[in-house]
Amino acid sequence: MAQVKQNLSKSRIDYACRRTALGWMIMAATEKGVCCVQFGDDETRLVSLLNNEFPNAELRPSNAQTSLALNDWVAALDHHISSKAPCPDLPLDLHGTDFQKEVWQRLLTIQAGSTRSYGELATQIDRPNAVRAVGTACGKNRIAVLIPCHRVLRSDGNLGGYRWGLERKQALLDKESGR
């Protein structure tokens, strides 16, 4: 699969970090919408990951004075993660190959509490032989929870992988299923 070079050298990306029920979360947004939501064990490492994801962008820490919307979005996603609040419907700014974007768009159709296998997802995008490529696209997803790659499992029902750790994936699935 082709590697995507992100040419965001003239783009400004605002970001905010917050401690959540799933550990530290960073949310980053361009003027078009959320381009990244990641989880980790500390704020410094998350900012470093963001810099690695978008090395040519101008990264700016947000505060309520510079980006009220981003801070509201972080609070809404945190509220969703820690309670039964619905997942916020936020604008997204996707950066990836056409195939990755197709997979990510299909992920958005999986309802909370439901899951699909990588094979089912490949069939749904009319590429039944692209199971591994679908798994790779899920792994390249930069926008945790808002693009729900956590809802994709192996064909045997096991969790498979998750960029932000299997414990987080299981916690999200348990929350969505009411466990």
N, C-alpha and C positions, 0 to 999 in steps of 0.2 A: 504494500500500500504506500502511496506517495506521502512523503513527509511534507507537512504544510509549514511554510515560512510565514511567520506573522510579521506583517509590515505595518506596525503601529507606531512608527517612529514619530509621527506628528500627533498621535493620539494621547490624550490625557486620560489616565485611569485613576479615579478616586477609590480609596479603599478604607474599610473600617474593620476592626477586629472586636470580638466579643467572646466571653466565656459562655458556653451553652451547656445543655445537658449532655451533649456529645463531645465535649471538650472545646478547645479554642476553635473559633470559626472566623474566617476572613471572607468578606464579600467585597468584590470590586466591580466597578461599573464605568462604562464609557458614557458619552452623551446619548448613545442609543439604548443602553440598558445594561443589565447585569452580565458581565463577561466571565465571572469566576466566583465560585463559592467552594471553599475547601475547608477541611477539618484537620487539626493537628494537635500536638501536645503543648505547643507554646507559640506565642505571638511572633517572636523573632523568626522562627523557622517558617511560619506561614508567609511572612513578608518576603523572606528569601525565596520561597517557592513561587510567589507571585512574580517576583523579579525574573526568575528563570522562565516562567511561562510567557511573559511579555517583556523580553529584554530591551526592546527598542522604544517602549512607551515611557512617557513621563508619569511616574507613580507619585500620587499625593495622598498622604493620610487625610482622612476626612474628619471634620467635626461638624456640629450642627450649624455653625455659621457658614461653612463652605459647601456643604452638601446635605441639606435637610432631608431630601428624598432618600438618599442612600442610608442615612441613619434610621429613617422610618422603615426602610426595607429590611435592614438588619434586625431591627426590633420585631418586625412582623414574622420573619423567618424563625427567629429565636422563640417567639411565642408559639408558633406552629410546632417546633421541635419539642418544646417542654410541656405542651398541653394538647388538648383535643381541638385546638383552633385549626381551621382549614389552611391549607398551604396557600400562601399569598400568590396572587396572579401578578407577576412582575414582568416588565419588558426585558427581553433577553437579547444579548448581542453575541451570537454564536460565531466562533472562529474555528474552522476545521475544513476538511475536504467535503466535497459534495456528498460522498457516501456517508461520512460521519454525521453530517447534518441531517441526512435522511433517516439514519438510525435514531438520532436524538429527537427528531420530530415524532417518530413513531413511539418513542418512550413516553412522550407527553400524553399519549392516548391511553396509557395503562392507568386504570383507576386505582386510587388508594385502596389497599387491602387485597389487590389482585397481583398476581405475578405471571410472568411468561418465562419460557426457557429461551436460551440463545437461539435454538433451532426454530422455535415458533416465531421469534422476532425476525429471523432471516426469511422465513416463508412469508410473513406479512409484508415484507418489502420486496417480494417477488425475486428473492435471491436465496433459494433454499440451500444452495451449496456454500453459502458465505457465512457459515456459523462462526468460524474462527474470526473472520473479519468483523462480524457483529460484536463479538466479545472484545476485540481490540478497540472498536469504536466506543464501546461502553467504558473501557479503561481509559480512553483519552478524554472522556467527558470532564470538563473543568467546572461544571456547575452542579455541585452536589444538591440533592433533594429537589431543587427546582426542575431539573431534568432527572427524573427518577430511575437512574440506572440500578439503584438498589432493588428494584422490583424484578430484576432479571436473574434467573437461577439456572443452574445446570439442569440437563434433561432428567437426571436422577432425583431432582428436588433438592440437592445440596446447594449451599450458598454460592459456590464458585468463588470468584474473587471480588474484591471491592477496593478501589483505589485508597479509600480512607480507613480501611481495616474492617475485618469481618464482624467484630463486636459492634461497630457502628451500624453496619448493614443489618445485622440481626435486630438491634434495638429499633431501627426505623421500621422494619417489617413487623415486629411485635407491636409497636405503637399503632401502626396502620390497621392491624388485624384486631386490635382491642385487647391483646394479651398483656 
